[in-house]
Amino acid sequence: MGDRRSWVNQGQLLIVAKEILAHRCGTGKEKDMFASIWRCVFISLSFTGFLVPVLVSGEWSSDPTAPTPVSTAAFAQYFPRLVKVDNGFVTTWQDRRRDNAYVDIYAQKFTLNGDMLWENDGRVIAKAMTGSLVKPVQTSRGLLDGGMGGALVAWDDATDPIYFQAFSTRITADATVAWGNPGVSLQSPDTAARLQVNTTLGTNPIGNEWDVVGDSEGGMFLPVATRIGRLDSTGRLRTNWIENTADTQAHGIRLVPFVTPSGDDGVYVMWAQGSLYFTDSILMRKLVDPESLWPVKADTFSDAWGQLKLYDPAFTILACRMTAVPDGAGGIIAAWIDDRVRTETAHLRVYAQRVDSNGNMLWESDGIEVSGDISNTCMWWINLAATADGEGGVVLAWNEALSTQRMQHIAADGSVLWAAGGVAVDTTTYPIYTHGLVRASDGNFIVLFQNDEKGKLLAQKIEPVQGGLLWEDERVVYEGCLYPYGDGYAAMVSDGQAGAIVTFETCAGDLFAQRIDDGAANAFVMNAGLNDAWYNPATSGQGFFITVFPDLGVVSLAWFTYDTEYPPADAVSNLGDPGHRWLTALGPIDGNRAVMNIELTSGGLFDTPTEVQRTDPPGSDGTLTLTFNDCNSGAIEYVIPSINRQGTVPIQRVANDNIVICEALRTGE
């Protein structure tokens, strides 16, 4: 596999286990060809390495008026960002603790249990007017998973609004800051990479609504002064800066990374073209790094389509809140708010469009209209959040007219799945502000919002089919005074266990974190009664063999499937179909869930001792996340970068014989 995704954690515990006997002799009750062909199966699997987290037990606050503190240092901590990393979560924020005269960037890492791992009140990342940072204001612009338990951080060194110089650095798992340009001291011996398009300082900002996203090799794509570039995992400029557009500052630039089938990294770029808040068109580009010259010299992006017009209005419009997510098939789903429909009162509505990897717009011309009228302005109290649904579609969340929290689900084919105008999650006569949206590990969706009438930061879980609300009572994250600004004062990510993690700022200028525990999902724990053949009825002829080892604390999986394309008509194989594929995976049990590295083997011959090749390094062929809802249903979420595919497979048993065993082991009867 070369060194692609070489930053994947190598500090893993390798368990060498005996051969796994996972045979399932049928009783005549099998449901499809998969079961009848594999009535009795003997599978020999070798275990891949996996990471067993060793965490000190912690405890989240159970009092919504006194949440778990991240930093309560002097003066204000604000604009939190949050990302899930190996073995925990990293949050960054802007901090005025130095006499309220300087704005610095701080960070903290904490565990799923709420243990703060770095020094009290956080570790300084960028300190104003020290070393290479020359201005008093450090403005947070991006936070990404950096691999191996660390994170990537981007910010502007600034004196608003006159001077901006963008910087970026890597925080390692032990809180070391370690990038240079080259070796320019930030806070010796720490370093940062200065992101320059030209030699004139003060002209290279990362805009407030611009995106910073990761590549597949521990680096990042980012826009600086309306140009797009790529940094490698050490902070070196891996591509030349490519000009995007001259009029994007007020509208935002949204980036979505991808990997081509040949293994090259690239990024989709979305923006609204115009002047100030007057939009002429909503555009997209697809930029590919051919990775042909690096590391000898910087590559130059290839532009796959030029400028693709997602919407080209007949007159100037107001547009805002651009957002985009991958569709899981190499393309992208974009969403935005605009006022193309003029009414007597509110006239802003939400729109969405899906684009495939060849630049074809797959949904109706000019985008699907998702909402009714939501506002007459694009001020800070209007927000739009999006997350992929894992099946080629998207879920959107927005606040309508300051009094309703709404959500909508659009399927891969562009059909609107929930109630017209969106499901009303919460309604009040007081303002409501959308703060975040995530897809939980159980396939449902969690929205985070603020209700001023209740004086609370709230969360609700929504199921994907009808948009039903799953929590009878909204989960109260915080009860007290909160700043309302839609996308600046709270951040949320999935906790990987059907819940979520939130960081937020209070009116007192303190920073807190809290876990939204799903509760019901965590009650189910994997047991040996799940050992069986599993499948998705929609893909008859394919399936999984799953074996749970409770004493070892691991679960293994074999996936029998097909290639992504039909083999040539003249392709011949001596045994089986030329398109047959099988994958194996192993991972640690974590309640009802396991994250597993995919292993591919090659080079073997039928019933012949041969030297086979296996995935190296572990995890570089992708990951599977196995989640069981109960003894007869679950889901397998896959991410396979080598074929640029991700999605979710719902699974059920081929035969129901072992359900009674599973239930007995679950209840202890």
C-alpha positions, 0 to 999 in steps of 0.5 A: 500500500506504500505510505498512503495514510501512513499516519494511521496509529502504529502503536497498536496491540497485536493479538495473535489468536488461534484459527477462528472456527465460525461454522454455521450448519443450517436447519433449512430455514435460511433466507437466501442464496447466501445461506444455502451456498454457505450452509456449512463454512469453515473460515480461517482468519488471521487477526490484524492489530488493533488499539485497546484504549487504556483510559482512567475512568472519569465522570461527566457532570449530571447537572445541566446547570454545572457542566464539565469545565474545559477552561475557566481561566480569567477573562473569556474563552470563546469560539470553540472547535471540536474534533474526534481523534484517536482515543478521545476528542480535541477542542480549540478556542480563542482565549483572552486570559492574558490581561484581556489584551491579547487573543491566543489559541488554546487546546485541550484533549479529553477522553470519552469519559470526560478526563482532561488529558492536557494541562489545566485550562488547556495548552497554548497553541498560538500566542500573540506577539511572541516568536513569529506571531506579530499581532495581538489577535489569533483568530481560530480558523480550523481544526482537524483530526491529525492522526495518532491522537493529535490534531491539525490547527489553523488560525489567522495572526491578525489585527482586525480588520487591517492585517491577516496572516494565516498559520497552521500547525500540528498538535501531537497526542502529548500536546507538542506543537510541531510544524515549521516554515521551516523552523521559525520559532513560535514558542521555542521549541514549538513551530508553526507553518506560515501560509503565504501566497506572496511575500507581503505580510498581512494579505493572506487570511483564512476567511471566517466562513472558509473550510479547512479539510484533511487529506488521506495522508495526514496533511490538509487542504486549505484556502488562503486569500482566495487560493487553494493549496495542500500541505503535507503531514509536516507542514510543507506546501505540497501543491502550488496555490491555485487561484479560486475566485476574487469575490468569496470573502463574504460568502464562504468557501466550502471544501470536501476532500476525496481520493480518486480511484487511482489514489490521488487526493483532491478537493471539491471547492464550493463558493458563491460568486459575487460582491459583498452579499450580492451573489451572481452564481453559486459555483463549484470546482473539482481540483485533483493533485496528480502527485507526480512531482512531489516530494521533489517539487510542488505539484500543480492541481488539475481542474477537472471541470473548470467552474460548474454552476450549481445555480445561475440566477437571472438576477442578483440574489442574496446567498449564504451558509454554503455547506457541503458533504461527500455523497459516499460515491466519489461525489458531493452534496452541496446545500445553501440558503438563497432568496430567489423566491421573493415574498412579502415577508421572509424569502430565504429558503434552503436548497441542495444539489448533488454532483457526481465525480464527473461534474453531472448535477444529479438532482433537479435543475438549480437544486432541490427546494428543501424548506419554506420561507425561513427568514428575510436576512442572512444575519448571525441568527440563521444557520444551516448544518448538513451531514451525509446519511451514509447512503448517498443522501444528506440530512439538513438542519436549520432554524426557521424565523428564530422560532422553529428548529427544523430538519429534512432528509434527502435520499440519494435520488433526490427524493425528500423523505420527511414532512414537506418543509422539514420536521419541526424538532422544537417550536417556541415563541422565543428565538431558536438557534441551530448549533450542530448536526451529526450522524450517530454511530447507530445511523440516526441523527442528533441535532444541537440547538438553543431554545431561549424560551427554555434557557437551555442548550438542547439535543434531539435524536431523529430516526432516518426513515420518517424523521421521528423524534427518538428521545421523548424528552429533549436532552438538556446539555446546559441550562443557563445563559448562552450566547446565541450566535449560530455557528460560533459558540458551540460545537458537536461531534459523534461520540462513536456510541450512539451519542455525541460530545459537545463543547460550548461557551457560556455568557460568563466566558467559560468553556465547558464540555458535555456528553449526550449519552444515548442511554438505550443504545449503550444498554446492549453489549455484544455477546457470543449469541451474535455469532452467525451469518448476517446479510442485507436482504437488499443485496441477496447473494452477499453477506457477513460471518461475524464471530464475537469473542467476549473473553478476548474482548474482540469481534471478527468479521468476514465480508463476502461481496463483489467488485465495484464493477463487473469483470470483462466479459472474457474474464475467466477464473478457475474457481468461482466468479471473477468478480467475487471479493472477500474481506476480513476485519477485527476490532475491540468490542466497545459495548454494542460497537466495534471499530475494525481495520479491514485486511485484504490478502492476495497472492495465494492459490487454492489449497496450496501453501503460499506466501500471501500479502496482507494489508500494511500498515493495518487500517490502510485499506479502510475501516468497518464500524459494526454496531448491533441494535439488538440480537437480530439487527445491526449496521456495518458502516464502511470507509474504503479510501482505495475505492473512494467508497463509504456507506452503511449496510443494515444487517439481520440474521440469515436464520433466527436460531441463535436469537434465543441464545443471544437474549439469554446471554444478554439477560443472564438467564 
